[in-house]
Amino acid sequence: MVDEHRSAAEVKDQVSTRAESLCGLANSFLWKYVRTKV
């Protein structure tokens, strides 16, 4: 039997990690775009 509370925490961790990596990706892309325009 799976512990719901623990799995929920794990999912939350995964989501926050994915969000952070997505933000980093968007930031680097944005900086590259800005540098090519300036």
mmCIF entry with sequence, helices, sheets and N, C-alpha, C, O atoms, coordinates in Angstrom:
data_MODEL
# 
_entry.id   MODEL 
# 
_entity.id                         1 
_entity.type                       polymer 
_entity.pdbx_number_of_molecules   1 
# 
_entity_poly.entity_id                      1 
_entity_poly.type                           'polypeptide(L)' 
_entity_poly.nstd_linkage                   no 
_entity_poly.nstd_monomer                   no 
_entity_poly.pdbx_seq_one_letter_code       MVDEHRSAAEVKDQVSTRAESLCGLANSFLWKYVRTKV 
_entity_poly.pdbx_seq_one_letter_code_can   MVDEHRSAAEVKDQVSTRAESLCGLANSFLWKYVRTKV 
_entity_poly.pdbx_strand_id                 A 
# 
loop_
_entity_poly_seq.entity_id 
_entity_poly_seq.num 
_entity_poly_seq.mon_id 
_entity_poly_seq.hetero 
1 1  MET n 
1 2  VAL n 
1 3  ASP n 
1 4  GLU n 
1 5  HIS n 
1 6  ARG n 
1 7  SER n 
1 8  ALA n 
1 9  ALA n 
1 10 GLU n 
1 11 VAL n 
1 12 LYS n 
1 13 ASP n 
1 14 GLN n 
1 15 VAL n 
1 16 SER n 
1 17 THR n 
1 18 ARG n 
1 19 ALA n 
1 20 GLU n 
1 21 SER n 
1 22 LEU n 
1 23 CYS n 
1 24 GLY n 
1 25 LEU n 
1 26 ALA n 
1 27 ASN n 
1 28 SER n 
1 29 PHE n 
1 30 LEU n 
1 31 TRP n 
1 32 LYS n 
1 33 TYR n 
1 34 VAL n 
1 35 ARG n 
1 36 THR n 
1 37 LYS n 
1 38 VAL n 
# 
_struct_asym.id          A 
_struct_asym.entity_id   1 
# 
_struct_conf.conf_type_id            HELX_P 
_struct_conf.id                      HELX_P1 
_struct_conf.pdbx_PDB_helix_id       AA1 
_struct_conf.beg_label_comp_id       GLU 
_struct_conf.beg_label_asym_id       A 
_struct_conf.beg_label_seq_id        4 
_struct_conf.pdbx_beg_PDB_ins_code   ? 
_struct_conf.end_label_comp_id       LYS 
_struct_conf.end_label_asym_id       A 
_struct_conf.end_label_seq_id        37 
_struct_conf.pdbx_end_PDB_ins_code   ? 
_struct_conf.beg_auth_comp_id        GLU 
_struct_conf.beg_auth_asym_id        A 
_struct_conf.beg_auth_seq_id         4 
_struct_conf.end_auth_comp_id        LYS 
_struct_conf.end_auth_asym_id        A 
_struct_conf.end_auth_seq_id         37 
_struct_conf.pdbx_PDB_helix_class    1 
_struct_conf.details                 ? 
_struct_conf.pdbx_PDB_helix_length   34 
# 
_struct_conf_type.id          HELX_P 
_struct_conf_type.criteria    ? 
_struct_conf_type.reference   ? 
# 
loop_
_atom_site.group_PDB 
_atom_site.id 
_atom_site.type_symbol 
_atom_site.label_atom_id 
_atom_site.label_alt_id 
_atom_site.label_comp_id 
_atom_site.label_asym_id 
_atom_site.label_entity_id 
_atom_site.label_seq_id 
_atom_site.pdbx_PDB_ins_code 
_atom_site.Cartn_x 
_atom_site.Cartn_y 
_atom_site.Cartn_z 
_atom_site.occupancy 
_atom_site.B_iso_or_equiv 
_atom_site.pdbx_formal_charge 
_atom_site.auth_seq_id 
_atom_site.auth_comp_id 
_atom_site.auth_asym_id 
_atom_site.auth_atom_id 
_atom_site.pdbx_PDB_model_num 
ATOM 1   N N  . MET A 1 1  ? 0.840  -1.207 0.000   1.00 0.00 ? 1  MET A N  1 
ATOM 2   C CA . MET A 1 1  ? 0.000  0.000  0.000   1.00 0.00 ? 1  MET A CA 1 
ATOM 3   C C  . MET A 1 1  ? 0.878  1.261  0.000   1.00 0.00 ? 1  MET A C  1 
ATOM 4   O O  . MET A 1 1  ? 1.840  1.365  0.761   1.00 0.00 ? 1  MET A O  1 
ATOM 5   N N  . VAL A 1 2  ? 0.531  2.190  -0.850  1.00 0.00 ? 2  VAL A N  1 
ATOM 6   C CA . VAL A 1 2  ? 1.344  3.398  -0.995  1.00 0.00 ? 2  VAL A CA 1 
ATOM 7   C C  . VAL A 1 2  ? 0.912  4.471  -0.002  1.00 0.00 ? 2  VAL A C  1 
ATOM 8   O O  . VAL A 1 2  ? -0.278 4.701  0.210   1.00 0.00 ? 2  VAL A O  1 
ATOM 9   N N  . ASP A 1 3  ? 1.894  5.116  0.595   1.00 0.00 ? 3  ASP A N  1 
ATOM 10  C CA . ASP A 1 3  ? 1.600  6.213  1.522   1.00 0.00 ? 3  ASP A CA 1 
ATOM 11  C C  . ASP A 1 3  ? 1.228  7.450  0.706   1.00 0.00 ? 3  ASP A C  1 
ATOM 12  O O  . ASP A 1 3  ? 2.075  8.021  0.019   1.00 0.00 ? 3  ASP A O  1 
ATOM 13  N N  . GLU A 1 4  ? -0.028 7.859  0.780   1.00 0.00 ? 4  GLU A N  1 
ATOM 14  C CA . GLU A 1 4  ? -0.503 8.974  -0.053  1.00 0.00 ? 4  GLU A CA 1 
ATOM 15  C C  . GLU A 1 4  ? 0.222  10.271 0.265   1.00 0.00 ? 4  GLU A C  1 
ATOM 16  O O  . GLU A 1 4  ? 0.573  11.036 -0.634  1.00 0.00 ? 4  GLU A O  1 
ATOM 17  N N  . HIS A 1 5  ? 0.443  10.514 1.559   1.00 0.00 ? 5  HIS A N  1 
ATOM 18  C CA . HIS A 1 5  ? 1.071  11.774 1.950   1.00 0.00 ? 5  HIS A CA 1 
ATOM 19  C C  . HIS A 1 5  ? 2.478  11.871 1.369   1.00 0.00 ? 5  HIS A C  1 
ATOM 20  O O  . HIS A 1 5  ? 2.868  12.913 0.842   1.00 0.00 ? 5  HIS A O  1 
ATOM 21  N N  . ARG A 1 6  ? 3.237  10.776 1.467   1.00 0.00 ? 6  ARG A N  1 
ATOM 22  C CA . ARG A 1 6  ? 4.609  10.800 0.967   1.00 0.00 ? 6  ARG A CA 1 
ATOM 23  C C  . ARG A 1 6  ? 4.631  10.962 -0.547  1.00 0.00 ? 6  ARG A C  1 
ATOM 24  O O  . ARG A 1 6  ? 5.417  11.742 -1.084  1.00 0.00 ? 6  ARG A O  1 
ATOM 25  N N  . SER A 1 7  ? 3.760  10.218 -1.232  1.00 0.00 ? 7  SER A N  1 
ATOM 26  C CA . SER A 1 7  ? 3.735  10.301 -2.696  1.00 0.00 ? 7  SER A CA 1 
ATOM 27  C C  . SER A 1 7  ? 3.339  11.709 -3.136  1.00 0.00 ? 7  SER A C  1 
ATOM 28  O O  . SER A 1 7  ? 3.855  12.222 -4.129  1.00 0.00 ? 7  SER A O  1 
ATOM 29  N N  . ALA A 1 8  ? 2.428  12.326 -2.400  1.00 0.00 ? 8  ALA A N  1 
ATOM 30  C CA . ALA A 1 8  ? 2.016  13.691 -2.734  1.00 0.00 ? 8  ALA A CA 1 
ATOM 31  C C  . ALA A 1 8  ? 3.204  14.641 -2.590  1.00 0.00 ? 8  ALA A C  1 
ATOM 32  O O  . ALA A 1 8  ? 3.399  15.534 -3.415  1.00 0.00 ? 8  ALA A O  1 
ATOM 33  N N  . ALA A 1 9  ? 3.991  14.441 -1.541  1.00 0.00 ? 9  ALA A N  1 
ATOM 34  C CA . ALA A 1 9  ? 5.167  15.286 -1.330  1.00 0.00 ? 9  ALA A CA 1 
ATOM 35  C C  . ALA A 1 9  ? 6.169  15.069 -2.458  1.00 0.00 ? 9  ALA A C  1 
ATOM 36  O O  . ALA A 1 9  ? 6.792  16.017 -2.936  1.00 0.00 ? 9  ALA A O  1 
ATOM 37  N N  . GLU A 1 10 ? 6.321  13.812 -2.881  1.00 0.00 ? 10 GLU A N  1 
ATOM 38  C CA . GLU A 1 10 ? 7.252  13.513 -3.969  1.00 0.00 ? 10 GLU A CA 1 
ATOM 39  C C  . GLU A 1 10 ? 6.795  14.182 -5.255  1.00 0.00 ? 10 GLU A C  1 
ATOM 40  O O  . GLU A 1 10 ? 7.604  14.751 -5.988  1.00 0.00 ? 10 GLU A O  1 
ATOM 41  N N  . VAL A 1 11 ? 5.500  14.114 -5.528  1.00 0.00 ? 11 VAL A N  1 
ATOM 42  C CA . VAL A 1 11 ? 4.957  14.744 -6.736  1.00 0.00 ? 11 VAL A CA 1 
ATOM 43  C C  . VAL A 1 11 ? 5.183  16.249 -6.681  1.00 0.00 ? 11 VAL A C  1 
ATOM 44  O O  . VAL A 1 11 ? 5.551  16.871 -7.678  1.00 0.00 ? 11 VAL A O  1 
ATOM 45  N N  . LYS A 1 12 ? 4.958  16.829 -5.497  1.00 0.00 ? 12 LYS A N  1 
ATOM 46  C CA . LYS A 1 12 ? 5.154  18.270 -5.330  1.00 0.00 ? 12 LYS A CA 1 
ATOM 47  C C  . LYS A 1 12 ? 6.612  18.634 -5.600  1.00 0.00 ? 12 LYS A C  1 
ATOM 48  O O  . LYS A 1 12 ? 6.902  19.639 -6.250  1.00 0.00 ? 12 LYS A O  1 
ATOM 49  N N  . ASP A 1 13 ? 7.535  17.797 -5.089  1.00 0.00 ? 13 ASP A N  1 
ATOM 50  C CA . ASP A 1 13 ? 8.960  18.026 -5.324  1.00 0.00 ? 13 ASP A CA 1 
ATOM 51  C C  . ASP A 1 13 ? 9.269  17.977 -6.811  1.00 0.00 ? 13 ASP A C  1 
ATOM 52  O O  . ASP A 1 13 ? 9.977  18.836 -7.335  1.00 0.00 ? 13 ASP A O  1 
ATOM 53  N N  . GLN A 1 14 ? 8.732  16.964 -7.492  1.00 0.00 ? 14 GLN A N  1 
ATOM 54  C CA . GLN A 1 14 ? 8.989  16.814 -8.919  1.00 0.00 ? 14 GLN A CA 1 
ATOM 55  C C  . GLN A 1 14 ? 8.455  18.015 -9.689  1.00 0.00 ? 14 GLN A C  1 
ATOM 56  O O  . GLN A 1 14 ? 9.113  18.520 -10.599 1.00 0.00 ? 14 GLN A O  1 
ATOM 57  N N  . VAL A 1 15 ? 7.265  18.468 -9.320  1.00 0.00 ? 15 VAL A N  1 
ATOM 58  C CA . VAL A 1 15 ? 6.650  19.601 -10.018 1.00 0.00 ? 15 VAL A CA 1 
ATOM 59  C C  . VAL A 1 15 ? 7.481  20.868 -9.820  1.00 0.00 ? 15 VAL A C  1 
ATOM 60  O O  . VAL A 1 15 ? 7.735  21.606 -10.771 1.00 0.00 ? 15 VAL A O  1 
ATOM 61  N N  . SER A 1 16 ? 7.902  21.113 -8.581  1.00 0.00 ? 16 SER A N  1 
ATOM 62  C CA . SER A 1 16 ? 8.690  22.321 -8.311  1.00 0.00 ? 16 SER A CA 1 
ATOM 63  C C  . SER A 1 16 ? 10.032 22.257 -9.029  1.00 0.00 ? 16 SER A C  1 
ATOM 64  O O  . SER A 1 16 ? 10.517 23.266 -9.541  1.00 0.00 ? 16 SER A O  1 
ATOM 65  N N  . THR A 1 17 ? 10.634 21.060 -9.067  1.00 0.00 ? 17 THR A N  1 
ATOM 66  C CA . THR A 1 17 ? 11.916 20.904 -9.760  1.00 0.00 ? 17 THR A CA 1 
ATOM 67  C C  . THR A 1 17 ? 11.738 21.157 -11.247 1.00 0.00 ? 17 THR A C  1 
ATOM 68  O O  . THR A 1 17 ? 12.555 21.828 -11.879 1.00 0.00 ? 17 THR A O  1 
ATOM 69  N N  . ARG A 1 18 ? 10.655 20.609 -11.801 1.00 0.00 ? 18 ARG A N  1 
ATOM 70  C CA . ARG A 1 18 ? 10.392 20.795 -13.233 1.00 0.00 ? 18 ARG A CA 1 
ATOM 71  C C  . ARG A 1 18 ? 10.129 22.265 -13.527 1.00 0.00 ? 18 ARG A C  1 
ATOM 72  O O  . ARG A 1 18 ? 10.587 22.790 -14.542 1.00 0.00 ? 18 ARG A O  1 
ATOM 73  N N  . ALA A 1 19 ? 9.395  22.925 -12.646 1.00 0.00 ? 19 ALA A N  1 
ATOM 74  C CA . ALA A 1 19 ? 9.094  24.344 -12.839 1.00 0.00 ? 19 ALA A CA 1 
ATOM 75  C C  . ALA A 1 19 ? 10.385 25.164 -12.811 1.00 0.00 ? 19 ALA A C  1 
ATOM 76  O O  . ALA A 1 19 ? 10.562 26.086 -13.607 1.00 0.00 ? 19 ALA A O  1 
ATOM 77  N N  . GLU A 1 20 ? 11.287 24.816 -11.884 1.00 0.00 ? 20 GLU A N  1 
ATOM 78  C CA . GLU A 1 20 ? 12.554 25.546 -11.793 1.00 0.00 ? 20 GLU A CA 1 
ATOM 79  C C  . GLU A 1 20 ? 13.374 25.375 -13.060 1.00 0.00 ? 20 GLU A C  1 
ATOM 80  O O  . GLU A 1 20 ? 13.937 26.338 -13.581 1.00 0.00 ? 20 GLU A O  1 
ATOM 81  N N  . SER A 1 21 ? 13.438 24.134 -13.556 1.00 0.00 ? 21 SER A N  1 
ATOM 82  C CA . SER A 1 21 ? 14.224 23.882 -14.771 1.00 0.00 ? 21 SER A CA 1 
ATOM 83  C C  . SER A 1 21 ? 13.592 24.595 -15.959 1.00 0.00 ? 21 SER A C  1 
ATOM 84  O O  . SER A 1 21 ? 14.299 25.103 -16.830 1.00 0.00 ? 21 SER A O  1 
ATOM 85  N N  . LEU A 1 22 ? 12.256 24.633 -15.997 1.00 0.00 ? 22 LEU A N  1 
ATOM 86  C CA . LEU A 1 22 ? 11.563 25.327 -17.085 1.00 0.00 ? 22 LEU A CA 1 
ATOM 87  C C  . LEU A 1 22 ? 11.861 26.820 -17.032 1.00 0.00 ? 22 LEU A C  1 
ATOM 88  O O  . LEU A 1 22 ? 12.096 27.450 -18.063 1.00 0.00 ? 22 LEU A O  1 
ATOM 89  N N  . CYS A 1 23 ? 11.851 27.384 -15.821 1.00 0.00 ? 23 CYS A N  1 
ATOM 90  C CA . CYS A 1 23 ? 12.150 28.809 -15.663 1.00 0.00 ? 23 CYS A CA 1 
ATOM 91  C C  . CYS A 1 23 ? 13.579 29.098 -16.108 1.00 0.00 ? 23 CYS A C  1 
ATOM 92  O O  . CYS A 1 23 ? 13.837 30.098 -16.779 1.00 0.00 ? 23 CYS A O  1 
ATOM 93  N N  . GLY A 1 24 ? 14.499 28.224 -15.734 1.00 0.00 ? 24 GLY A N  1 
ATOM 94  C CA . GLY A 1 24 ? 15.893 28.405 -16.130 1.00 0.00 ? 24 GLY A CA 1 
ATOM 95  C C  . GLY A 1 24 ? 16.033 28.349 -17.639 1.00 0.00 ? 24 GLY A C  1 
ATOM 96  O O  . GLY A 1 24 ? 16.773 29.132 -18.235 1.00 0.00 ? 24 GLY A O  1 
ATOM 97  N N  . LEU A 1 25 ? 15.313 27.412 -18.255 1.00 0.00 ? 25 LEU A N  1 
ATOM 98  C CA . LEU A 1 25 ? 15.357 27.265 -19.706 1.00 0.00 ? 25 LEU A CA 1 
ATOM 99  C C  . LEU A 1 25 ? 14.826 28.529 -20.377 1.00 0.00 ? 25 LEU A C  1 
ATOM 100 O O  . LEU A 1 25 ? 15.425 29.038 -21.324 1.00 0.00 ? 25 LEU A O  1 
ATOM 101 N N  . ALA A 1 26 ? 13.697 29.030 -19.878 1.00 0.00 ? 26 ALA A N  1 
ATOM 102 C CA . ALA A 1 26 ? 13.089 30.234 -20.445 1.00 0.00 ? 26 ALA A CA 1 
ATOM 103 C C  . ALA A 1 26 ? 14.022 31.431 -20.271 1.00 0.00 ? 26 ALA A C  1 
ATOM 104 O O  . ALA A 1 26 ? 14.161 32.255 -21.175 1.00 0.00 ? 26 ALA A O  1 
ATOM 105 N N  . ASN A 1 27 ? 14.659 31.522 -19.104 1.00 0.00 ? 27 ASN A N  1 
ATOM 106 C CA . ASN A 1 27 ? 15.579 32.634 -18.845 1.00 0.00 ? 27 ASN A CA 1 
ATOM 107 C C  . ASN A 1 27 ? 16.754 32.621 -19.807 1.00 0.00 ? 27 ASN A C  1 
ATOM 108 O O  . ASN A 1 27 ? 17.107 33.653 -20.378 1.00 0.00 ? 27 ASN A O  1 
ATOM 109 N N  . SER A 1 28 ? 17.365 31.447 -19.987 1.00 0.00 ? 28 SER A N  1 
ATOM 110 C CA . SER A 1 28 ? 18.522 31.361 -20.889 1.00 0.00 ? 28 SER A CA 1 
ATOM 111 C C  . SER A 1 28 ? 18.099 31.684 -22.320 1.00 0.00 ? 28 SER A C  1 
ATOM 112 O O  . SER A 1 28 ? 18.821 32.367 -23.047 1.00 0.00 ? 28 SER A O  1 
ATOM 113 N N  . PHE A 1 29 ? 16.924 31.190 -22.721 1.00 0.00 ? 29 PHE A N  1 
ATOM 114 C CA . PHE A 1 29 ? 16.424 31.458 -24.064 1.00 0.00 ? 29 PHE A CA 1 
ATOM 115 C C  . PHE A 1 29 ? 16.186 32.952 -24.248 1.00 0.00 ? 29 PHE A C  1 
ATOM 116 O O  . PHE A 1 29 ? 16.531 33.528 -25.280 1.00 0.00 ? 29 PHE A O  1 
ATOM 117 N N  . LEU A 1 30 ? 15.583 33.572 -23.219 1.00 0.00 ? 30 LEU A N  1 
ATOM 118 C CA . LEU A 1 30 ? 15.290 35.002 -23.273 1.00 0.00 ? 30 LEU A CA 1 
ATOM 119 C C  . LEU A 1 30 ? 16.585 35.807 -23.385 1.00 0.00 ? 30 LEU A C  1 
ATOM 120 O O  . LEU A 1 30 ? 16.666 36.751 -24.170 1.00 0.00 ? 30 LEU A O  1 
ATOM 121 N N  . TRP A 1 31 ? 17.610 35.427 -22.589 1.00 0.00 ? 31 TRP A N  1 
ATOM 122 C CA . TRP A 1 31 ? 18.877 36.152 -22.625 1.00 0.00 ? 31 TRP A CA 1 
ATOM 123 C C  . TRP A 1 31 ? 19.541 36.020 -23.981 1.00 0.00 ? 31 TRP A C  1 
ATOM 124 O O  . TRP A 1 31 ? 20.094 36.990 -24.501 1.00 0.00 ? 31 TRP A O  1 
ATOM 125 N N  . LYS A 1 32 ? 19.493 34.818 -24.564 1.00 0.00 ? 32 LYS A N  1 
ATOM 126 C CA . LYS A 1 32 ? 20.078 34.624 -25.897 1.00 0.00 ? 32 LYS A CA 1 
ATOM 127 C C  . LYS A 1 32 ? 19.366 35.519 -26.908 1.00 0.00 ? 32 LYS A C  1 
ATOM 128 O O  . LYS A 1 32 ? 20.004 36.151 -27.749 1.00 0.00 ? 32 LYS A O  1 
ATOM 129 N N  . TYR A 1 33 ? 18.036 35.565 -26.818 1.00 0.00 ? 33 TYR A N  1 
ATOM 130 C CA . TYR A 1 33 ? 17.237 36.379 -27.734 1.00 0.00 ? 33 TYR A CA 1 
ATOM 131 C C  . TYR A 1 33 ? 17.586 37.854 -27.579 1.00 0.00 ? 33 TYR A C  1 
ATOM 132 O O  . TYR A 1 33 ? 17.766 38.566 -28.567 1.00 0.00 ? 33 TYR A O  1 
ATOM 133 N N  . VAL A 1 34 ? 17.681 38.304 -26.334 1.00 0.00 ? 34 VAL A N  1 
ATOM 134 C CA . VAL A 1 34 ? 18.000 39.714 -26.066 1.00 0.00 ? 34 VAL A CA 1 
ATOM 135 C C  . VAL A 1 34 ? 19.382 40.049 -26.615 1.00 0.00 ? 34 VAL A C  1 
ATOM 136 O O  . VAL A 1 34 ? 19.574 41.106 -27.217 1.00 0.00 ? 34 VAL A O  1 
ATOM 137 N N  . ARG A 1 35 ? 20.344 39.152 -26.410 1.00 0.00 ? 35 ARG A N  1 
ATOM 138 C CA . ARG A 1 35 ? 21.707 39.413 -26.869 1.00 0.00 ? 35 ARG A CA 1 
ATOM 139 C C  . ARG A 1 35 ? 21.775 39.493 -28.388 1.00 0.00 ? 35 ARG A C  1 
ATOM 140 O O  . ARG A 1 35 ? 22.532 40.298 -28.931 1.00 0.00 ? 35 ARG A O  1 
ATOM 141 N N  . THR A 1 36 ? 20.994 38.670 -29.080 1.00 0.00 ? 36 THR A N  1 
ATOM 142 C CA . THR A 1 36 ? 21.029 38.705 -30.539 1.00 0.00 ? 36 THR A CA 1 
ATOM 143 C C  . THR A 1 36 ? 20.366 39.978 -31.057 1.00 0.00 ? 36 THR A C  1 
ATOM 144 O O  . THR A 1 36 ? 20.718 40.465 -32.131 1.00 0.00 ? 36 THR A O  1 
ATOM 145 N N  . LYS A 1 37 ? 19.410 40.520 -30.302 1.00 0.00 ? 37 LYS A N  1 
ATOM 146 C CA . LYS A 1 37 ? 18.696 41.721 -30.736 1.00 0.00 ? 37 LYS A CA 1 
ATOM 147 C C  . LYS A 1 37 ? 19.485 42.984 -30.438 1.00 0.00 ? 37 LYS A C  1 
ATOM 148 O O  . LYS A 1 37 ? 19.421 43.955 -31.192 1.00 0.00 ? 37 LYS A O  1 
ATOM 149 N N  . VAL A 1 38 ? 20.226 42.969 -29.341 1.00 0.00 ? 38 VAL A N  1 
ATOM 150 C CA . VAL A 1 38 ? 20.957 44.185 -28.946 1.00 0.00 ? 38 VAL A CA 1 
ATOM 151 C C  . VAL A 1 38 ? 22.244 44.310 -29.747 1.00 0.00 ? 38 VAL A C  1 
ATOM 152 O O  . VAL A 1 38 ? 22.997 45.265 -29.560 1.00 0.00 ? 38 VAL A O  1 
# 
